[in-house]
Amino acid sequence: MAQRFAEYVEAGYELTPDERLEAARMLRLSVDQDTDSEQADIDGAWDDVIDRRVAEVVSGQARLVDGRDGLTQIRAELAARRK
């Protein structure tokens, strides 16, 4: 594959600067599209986590903590680790 890549790069040098910029833009868009498909998988996984957590709250399985109390507890735990 490295040889093929080198051939593409060499062929690219024969393009005008504007053509090279357009080719680079199109290649970048193709990478973004690959990333977008991965993002759909990530979003789907987060949707599953959110659904599960909401179900735990609604069913009463989740132990809910007041926000201020939670922050106080976290700060205390962090302070204890620093000692």
Protein Blocks (a to p, Z undefined) as FASTA:
>chain_A
ZZmmmmmmmmmmmpcfklmmmmmmmmmmmmmmmmmmmmmmmmmmmmmmmmmmmmmmmnom
accddfklmmmmmmmmmmmmmZZ
